[in-house]
């Protein structure tokens, strides 16, 4: 049984599955099949579909945490879009350390039509060189302390 079928039966999806689904649907509307890989210190990376509309970047994402869902196309550059995920990503072990955008066709996987898993695509996203974030360690420590105390604001998806 393939992983997509298992996810369907659980009524859940992995972030990569959500990004690939968005890419497959929006490619028919003229958008490029682009995804952004967000790298984390705990190796629990996140993948979102990214698109450009009216010269601004937005995203579509799938996650258990509403703060990691999509973003409206209001970001002037990909770095700003990636940074919008920085604060909601902080938890007991997670913190974004970098990002990279990839065209799904560059993975040389059959992401559009495969009835099996697409580990080749996932491996490609792991292997590509990510752009590192420079962030203020004091800001991170303050956010982390707020997370531990349970007082980080609950972020809603901008789509809800």
Secondary structure, 3 states (H helix, E strand, C coil): CCHHHHHHHHCCCCHHHHHHHHHHHHHCCCCCCEEEEEEECCCCCEEEEEEEECCEEEEECCCCCHHHCCEEEEECCHHHHHHCCHHHHCCCCCCEEEEEEEEHHHHCCCCCCCCCCCHHHHHHHHHCCCEECCCCHHHHHHHHHHHHHCCCCCCCCCCC
